[in-house]
Amino acid sequence: MFKILILFAVLFIPLAIGSYWFVTFMSKKEGEEEKSYVRAIVACGLSLIITVVIMLFIFAFFGSVTIAKSLLGFQIDANTLFYIILIVVAYAFILDDIISVIVKYLFRTSLFTLAAMAIIRFILFYMIGIFFDLSQQTNSILAIVLLILFLAMDIYEVRDKKKKEEQR
């Protein structure tokens, strides 16, 4: 429980500061001068929503990996699993979009983009496992499970994009 509170604080505090700065900047840009407590409430509300969404993503991911751990018999302690999940979530929110844009620019075709992203993600997830000194079998299974999860999200995104194009 203490780790969850620390994670919440680590996410919430920088988001609240950034949101407060953003709200202050936007109110000055629009010429409206709001009181500081109103900006603080709005900033806390925004950062709370973002923090809750990120935490739900972490919990869902942690739950799916924990289920995979129990079904496949992984020999990973909870701390290592927690750090792996944090790194993968950070990758999903930060690096994945950057790498995806670069790959889309290079290949332009959705099939090649999906294949290239699958290879890159497998290598990155496998390297994360190597960093945490996981066994080869555990590392391979974890990388494949994470790869399938990310590929499913990409395929859903491509299908959704095609449906929207057909509706136009």
Secondary structure, 3 states (H helix, E strand, C coil): CHHHHHHHHHHHHHHHHHHHHHHHHHHHHHCCCCCHHHHHHHHHHHHHHHHHHHHHHHHHHHHHHHHHHHHHCCCCCHHHHHHHHHHHHHHHHHHHHHHHHHHHHHHCCHHHHHHHHHHHHHHHHHHHHHHCCCCHHHHHHHHHHHHHHHHHHHHHHHHHHHHHHHHC
